Amino acid sequence: MSDARRSFSIDVKVGETVTIDRGRVVVTVLEKSGKTAKLGFDADKEVPINKQTAFPSGATQARKGIRT
């Protein structure tokens, strides 16, 4: 990992939000069930939002254009 990146984890409850880039992106935990959570993202249309799906082999697959 380069020095310009950070990685950390936090515990968040349903209804709580996490802000990124001084509020440019707001992530809200909408639902939680077992090991999965439904997240809501609020960001300007110019901000790309992609999902990375982990597979058992360790490979990842990006899903682009998640916006609805």
N, C-alpha and C positions, 0 to 999 in steps of 0.2 A: 504494500500500500504506500502510495507516495505521501510526502509530508504535507501536501496541500489538501488531503482528505482526512475526515474524522469518521470514526465508527463507534457507536455506543448503543446501548439498549435502555429502554425505560419501561416501567409498568404503567399502563394507562387503563382506566376504567371506562365502561360504556358511558357515553356522554361527554367525556373529557376530550380536549383538543390539544394538538401540538402545532406550534407555529414554526415555520421555516423561513429563513431569509427575511427577517424583520416583519413577518406577517404576510409576505408575498404569497406564501402557500400555507393553508390551514388544513390540517388533517384531523378529522373527528372520528372517534370510534362509535359506530352506529349500533352494532350488535356484536355479541360474542357468544360462541357456542363451542365448547370443547377446545380444540386446538385451532379453530379458525375465528377470524374476526372480519366483520364487514366495515370497511373504512370509507369515509366520504372525504373528497378532496375539493377545496375551494381555492381556485387560482385563476389568474388571468389566462386568456386563451393562448397567449404567446408562450406560456410555460408548458413544456412537454411533460406529460405524465405517462409513464410506461410501467408495466408490470413484468417482473422477472419471475418465472416459474421454475422452481428447482425440481429436478428429476433425480431418481435414485442413483444414477450414474455420476451425479455431481454436475452434470451439464445444466445450463440454463437456457430458457427460451424467452425472448422478449415478445410481449404483446403490445403493439403500438396502436395509437389512435383510440384510447379507451374513452375519450370524452363522448358524452351523449348530449 
